[in-house]
């Protein structure tokens, strides 16, 4: 059964992709500049929160799509609708773009007029019955040629923002972007949201699968995925900087120079769940148990601070010896 025109269709899947990177600006943006950067629409304001961290969230923009869905079994499922995309900026420093949509269990056998798709923003309808398992696996695998590519939409928005006239295209340190693909299967009311899997793949790719009760909107699912993606980027980036600093084998100013950006720009950003729907905050508990995101972060932070403290003590002694 499909929804009548103008009525919301019940979704069985929500899918998305998050891109996370360092903003190409030597200085972090303040509140006003963040609002200017993320003003994707003139009719909707950028949402900004200053506690516990400064967090700016853009309004959503829509991309109309009419193409095949990615599927793991080769099923050719045509789908039509709109993909929602938005961007977020944390502490004026970390930029994210997200593209996502919901899928109902079945759609009409004929194409509707565009106006009927536009009244259901962020909903993509298949022609006929949706092969749910194959579609979920296909999104996590990634789009093939001619298939709906969420990564391309998210990357297009990210590229647009990175070209903004506000930015000087200089960065305080080198880093690499990450990608998080996610799917959320809908569960009956009364069930609690759960995190099924979080997988770190090669090339900066992560995949995540969730279970969500029907009343939780796809935008909230996108929010928890953005939060996890941001903290995964922090862990990955700081670990990489620590490895490159040759901690324990090098001494002197080179170590301080390598690690100082971590202390100045990143250590204070670790605040899981700060901007997540309270109904989904408990999903972090799984990652805190295994692999232990916060334990890993605390260990990295302690190693960096201890090494810099030792270097601060050693420097006057070296100066005395030289004198």
Secondary structure as UniProt FT lines:
FT   TURN            5..6
FT   STRAND          11..22
FT   HELIX           31..37
FT   TURN            42..43
FT   STRAND          47..49
FT   STRAND          55..57
FT   STRAND          61..68
FT   STRAND          78..90
FT   TURN            91..93
FT   STRAND          94..104
FT   HELIX           114..118
FT   TURN            121..122
FT   STRAND          123..126
FT   HELIX           132..141
FT   TURN            145..146
FT   HELIX           150..162
FT   TURN            165..166
FT   STRAND          178..187
FT   TURN            189..190
FT   STRAND          194..200
FT   TURN            203..204
FT   STRAND          205..213
FT   TURN            214..215
FT   HELIX           218..244
FT   TURN            245..249
FT   HELIX           253..261
FT   HELIX           262..266
FT   HELIX           267..269
FT   TURN            272..275
FT   TURN            278..280
FT   HELIX           281..283
FT   HELIX           284..289
FT   TURN            290..291
FT   HELIX           293..322
//
